[in-house]
Amino acid sequence: MTARTAVTLSVEERVAWITLVDVDRRNSTSDVLVEQLTQACAAVRDDRDVRAVVLKADGPVFSAGGDLDSLGTTPADPTAVYRGFAALAALPVPTLAAVHGPTIGAGVNFILPCDVVVAGRSATFDPRFLDLAIHPGGGHLWRLEQRLGRQGAAALILFGESISAAEAERCGLIWKCVADDDLLPVVSAMAARAAGRSVELVRRTKSVLSLSRALTDPAMAAGLEQVAQDWSVRQPDHTEAVRRVRERVRR
């Protein structure tokens, strides 16, 4: 029996579009969706032509979170459901999430590994783990606190707050709230800008940004950046970029 298609992958002009298409199951975190998301991320990692990734979803719900068929049972491997999120987090190129409609429970885990989140005004964010008497998993609390701080994470998780896209923008859960009709054009333009830059420089900058998260000493952070900057100024892309700027100035 052929498994249903829950995730699709397409590449357009060096931007990979990963789409959750399990609409009948409201893009819940089923074994099928998680496995196909993991495979899509692996394909992106293997494609050196890809320079940016957009994660989006079909249907009225971005993700309803945990798969109802699996809730209430003890899985053989309780970490398996989080492999897709980990694969997103491990992508070496910039990642954008384009969110519309409700994002519920474990569905919030789809956006937290992404570098930037843009949401349409129809989007809402409602972790809802404790309503089902289940502890958040997959690094949800850690990633949420990175975005919102401890108070924001506590408000959503411990006190059961849910927030609109506009509120999510104000508190830092997402980067930008836009009209639903503008969501894909805005995200496409951002992805194109990232894809148009030096691929090795962008990958290295993202890597340093990730490594810096673990540092508490500004001198160590500056040293890490200096190594990368010294490398960058020796690259042909830097020489060419400076040449173009000088030509524009002379006009």
C-alpha positions as CSV (number, residue, x, y, z in Angstrom):
1,M,0.0,0.0,0.0
2,T,1.4,3.4,-1.0
3,A,1.7,5.9,1.8
4,R,-0.2,9.1,1.4
5,T,1.7,12.2,0.4
6,A,2.0,14.4,3.5
7,V,4.9,16.6,2.5
8,T,6.0,17.9,-0.9
9,L,9.3,19.4,-2.0
10,S,10.0,21.7,-5.0
11,V,13.0,23.9,-5.9
12,E,12.5,27.1,-7.7
13,E,15.4,29.5,-8.4
14,R,17.6,28.0,-5.7
15,V,14.8,28.2,-3.1
16,A,13.4,24.9,-1.7
17,W,9.7,25.0,-0.9
18,I,8.7,22.3,1.7
19,T,4.9,22.1,2.0
20,L,2.8,20.3,4.5
21,V,0.0,18.8,2.4
22,D,-1.7,16.4,4.8
23,V,-4.8,18.5,4.8
24,D,-7.3,15.8,5.8
25,R,-5.3,15.3,9.0
26,R,-4.8,19.0,9.4
27,N,-1.0,18.6,9.0
28,S,-0.7,16.8,12.3
29,T,2.6,15.3,13.4
30,S,1.8,11.8,12.1
31,D,4.6,9.2,11.5
32,V,4.0,9.7,7.8
33,L,4.4,13.4,7.8
34,V,7.4,13.4,10.1
35,E,9.2,10.8,8.0
36,Q,8.5,12.7,4.7
37,L,9.6,16.0,6.3
38,T,12.8,14.4,7.4
39,Q,13.4,13.0,3.9
40,A,12.6,16.4,2.3
41,C,15.2,18.1,4.6
42,A,17.8,15.4,3.7
43,A,17.2,16.1,0.0
44,V,17.7,19.8,0.6
45,R,21.0,19.1,2.5
46,D,22.2,17.1,-0.4
47,D,21.4,19.7,-3.0
48,R,24.2,22.2,-3.1
49,D,22.2,24.4,-5.4
50,V,19.6,25.2,-2.7
51,R,20.4,28.5,-1.0
52,A,17.2,29.0,1.1
53,V,14.2,27.0,2.4
54,V,10.6,28.0,2.9
55,L,8.3,25.9,5.0
56,K,4.6,26.4,4.4
57,A,1.3,24.4,4.6
58,D,-1.8,23.8,2.6
59,G,-5.3,23.8,4.0
60,P,-7.0,26.1,6.6
61,V,-4.8,24.9,9.5
62,F,-1.0,25.2,9.4
63,S,-0.7,22.3,11.9
64,A,-3.1,20.9,14.5
65,G,-0.2,19.4,16.4
66,G,-0.1,15.9,17.8
67,D,-1.6,13.1,15.7
68,L,-4.8,12.0,17.4
69,D,-4.3,8.4,16.4
70,S,-1.1,8.3,18.4
71,L,-2.0,10.4,21.4
72,G,-2.8,8.3,24.5
73,T,-0.4,5.5,23.5
74,T,3.3,5.0,24.4
75,P,5.4,4.9,21.3
76,A,8.3,2.5,20.9
77,D,10.5,5.5,20.2
78,P,9.1,8.7,21.8
79,T,11.8,10.8,20.1
80,A,10.8,9.8,16.6
81,V,8.1,12.4,16.3
82,Y,10.7,15.2,16.7
83,R,13.0,14.0,13.9
84,G,11.4,16.3,11.3
85,F,11.9,19.3,13.5
86,A,15.5,18.4,14.2
87,A,16.1,18.0,10.5
88,L,14.7,21.5,9.9
89,A,17.0,22.9,12.7
90,A,20.0,21.2,11.1
91,L,19.6,22.7,7.6
92,P,22.7,24.7,6.8
93,V,20.9,27.3,4.7
94,P,18.5,30.1,5.8
95,T,15.0,28.8,6.7
96,L,11.7,30.7,6.6
97,A,8.3,29.6,7.9
98,A,5.3,31.0,6.1
99,V,2.4,30.5,8.6
100,H,-1.3,31.0,8.1
101,G,-4.3,29.8,10.2
102,P,-4.1,28.0,13.6
103,T,-0.8,26.5,14.8
104,I,-1.5,24.2,17.7
105,G,0.4,22.1,20.2
106,A,3.3,20.3,18.7
107,G,2.5,22.2,15.5
108,V,4.4,25.2,17.0
109,N,7.5,23.0,16.8
110,F,7.4,23.4,13.0
111,I,8.2,27.1,13.3
112,L,10.6,27.2,16.2
113,P,13.6,25.6,14.3
114,C,13.2,28.1,11.4
115,D,15.5,31.1,11.3
116,V,12.7,33.5,10.6
117,V,8.9,33.2,10.8
118,V,6.5,35.4,8.8
119,A,2.7,34.9,9.5
120,G,-0.5,36.0,7.9
121,R,-3.0,37.8,10.1
122,S,-5.1,34.6,10.2
123,A,-2.4,32.8,12.1
124,T,-2.7,32.0,15.8
125,F,-0.3,30.2,18.1
126,D,-1.5,27.9,20.9
127,P,0.9,25.4,22.3
128,R,-1.8,23.7,24.4
129,F,0.4,20.9,25.7
130,L,-0.7,21.0,29.3
131,D,-4.4,21.0,28.2
132,L,-3.7,17.4,27.1
133,A,-1.7,16.7,30.3
134,I,1.4,16.2,28.3
135,H,4.8,17.8,28.8
136,P,6.3,19.7,25.8
137,G,9.1,17.8,24.0
138,G,11.6,18.0,21.3
139,G,13.3,21.1,22.8
140,H,10.0,23.1,22.6
141,L,10.6,24.9,25.9
142,W,14.2,25.8,25.1
143,R,13.4,27.1,21.6
144,L,10.3,29.0,22.8
145,E,12.3,30.7,25.6
146,Q,15.0,31.6,23.0
147,R,12.3,33.5,21.1
148,L,10.1,34.9,23.9
149,G,12.2,34.9,27.1
150,R,11.2,33.0,30.2
151,Q,8.1,35.0,30.9
152,G,6.7,34.6,27.4
153,A,7.4,30.9,27.4
154,A,5.7,30.5,30.8
155,A,2.7,32.5,29.6
156,L,2.1,30.2,26.7
157,I,2.9,26.9,28.3
158,L,2.1,27.2,32.0
159,F,-0.8,29.7,31.8
160,G,-2.3,28.4,28.5
161,E,-2.1,31.8,26.7
162,S,-2.7,31.7,22.9
163,I,-1.7,34.6,20.7
164,S,-2.6,36.1,17.4
165,A,-0.1,36.8,14.6
166,A,0.0,40.5,15.6
167,E,0.7,39.6,19.2
168,A,3.3,37.1,18.1
169,E,5.1,39.8,16.2
170,R,5.1,42.2,19.1
171,C,6.5,39.6,21.5
172,G,9.1,38.2,19.1
173,L,7.7,34.7,18.4
174,I,7.6,35.7,14.7
175,W,9.5,38.3,12.7
176,K,6.6,39.9,10.8
177,C,2.8,39.8,10.5
178,V,1.4,40.6,7.1
179,A,-2.0,40.3,5.3
180,D,-2.7,36.7,4.3
181,D,-2.6,37.7,0.6
182,D,0.9,39.2,1.1
183,L,2.3,36.2,2.9
184,L,3.8,34.2,0.0
185,P,5.0,37.3,-1.9
186,V,6.8,38.7,1.2
187,V,8.4,35.3,2.0
188,S,9.4,34.8,-1.6
189,A,11.1,38.1,-1.7
190,M,13.0,37.4,1.5
191,A,14.0,33.9,0.3
192,A,15.2,35.4,-3.0
193,R,17.4,37.9,-1.2
194,A,19.1,35.1,0.8
195,A,19.5,32.9,-2.3
196,G,21.1,35.7,-4.2
197,R,24.0,36.1,-1.7
198,S,27.3,34.1,-1.6
199,V,26.2,30.6,-0.6
200,E,29.3,29.7,1.4
201,L,29.2,33.1,3.2
202,V,25.5,32.7,4.1
203,R,26.1,29.1,5.3
204,R,29.0,30.1,7.4
205,T,27.2,33.1,8.9
206,K,24.3,30.9,9.9
207,S,26.7,28.4,11.4
208,V,28.4,31.2,13.5
209,L,25.0,32.5,14.5
210,S,24.0,29.1,15.8
211,L,27.4,28.6,17.6
212,S,27.1,32.0,19.2
213,R,23.9,31.0,21.0
214,A,26.0,28.8,23.4
215,L,28.5,31.6,24.2
216,T,28.3,33.9,27.2
217,D,31.6,35.7,26.8
218,P,31.5,38.5,24.3
219,A,35.2,38.2,23.7
220,M,34.8,34.6,22.6
221,A,31.9,35.6,20.4
222,A,34.1,38.3,18.8
223,G,36.9,35.8,18.2
224,L,34.5,33.4,16.6
225,E,33.2,36.1,14.2
226,Q,36.8,37.3,13.5
227,V,37.8,34.0,12.2
228,A,34.8,33.9,9.8
229,Q,35.3,37.5,8.8
230,D,39.0,37.0,8.0
231,W,38.0,34.1,5.8
232,S,35.3,36.1,4.0
233,V,37.5,39.0,3.0
234,R,39.8,36.6,1.2
235,Q,37.1,35.1,-1.0
236,P,36.4,36.1,-4.6
237,D,32.9,37.1,-3.8
238,H,34.1,39.9,-1.5
239,T,36.4,41.3,-4.2
240,E,33.6,41.2,-6.7
241,A,31.1,42.8,-4.3
242,V,33.5,45.7,-3.5
243,R,34.1,46.2,-7.2
244,R,30.4,46.5,-7.9
245,V,30.0,49.0,-5.1
246,R,32.8,51.1,-6.4
247,E,31.3,51.1,-9.9
248,R,28.0,52.4,-8.5
249,V,29.7,55.1,-6.5
250,R,31.6,56.3,-9.6
251,R,28.4,56.7,-11.7
